[in-house]
Amino acid sequence: MRLRTRKAANRWHAPQLVKCGQCGSRVQAHTACPSCGYYKGRQVLTIEAA
């Protein structure tokens, strides 16, 4: 039982996707948005239009 309990902590979890506050696209939590470059309400990446 102890072995199974330890192994259960290492199971795979799906990444948490949240909605970007600026553009509304789905991004992984705690990551700058690759679409608009914003993180926590401020711009941290410069995204150039193609």
Secondary structure by P-SEA (a helix, b strand, c coil): caaaaaaaaacccccbbbbbcccccccccccccccccccccccccccccc
